[in-house]
Amino acid sequence: MFRDTNLGCKHAVSGAIDWFFLNEEQGIILEDDCLPHPDFFLLCVELLEHYANDENVSVITGNNFQNGRKRGDASYYFSKYNHCWGWATWRRAWALYEGTIPFWCEWSQSGDWIEKTPDPVERRYWARIFDRVQAGEIDSWAYPWTASVWHKGGLTATPNVNLVSNIGFGPDSTHTASVDSPLAAMATAPLGELVHPDAVAQDIAADRYVFNHTFGGKAQRFPWSVPRRAAGFLYRRLKRSRT
């Protein structure tokens, strides 16, 4: 599909994926400037077939942000985080996508939301993002996709090695400007012989690590949050003193 006009990140990408799944039952989606290891395709082909009818599994990602930590005894584990620099899914899963997350107001007050985000720091982080998504303040398809998958209880098969490297970090990038980011141009590695886990179940420790080290959760916790909050307070005081 080729666009005649720039529709923005949210509508261009989600619309293209809509079109894709009108024509295909399953498939692989690669963000631009993302370089996959050949084993990424082998993983996707195998797991697209293996979990084709398992509605507990919504996504297969090629991204691993565990910094060398292996989770479980298999080639991959299950996460609630559906990293999307290189991923695969099914028509049945993409049907969950609701770009305006109309379910958010009610769901955010539910026990299910608290159960899926038991860490209050993480819950506050994502609630702020989903509030902005629903208010139309963020031009992103990925955040609504995350909310939609979580809302329906879907999990993401995540390899125990990184299989996709984002080589597009730099000043000309839309979202990944810092070339010094630890996520920039991450190394990839071979997956080896594919071993399936015994059960489809979220690895809570792995997800806690991702939130703390990839989404900045550690910096939002005491005592690491104190310098950041103090700087914000001083900035606001200084700004008011100049008005």
Disulfide bonds with the S-S distance in Angstrom:
none
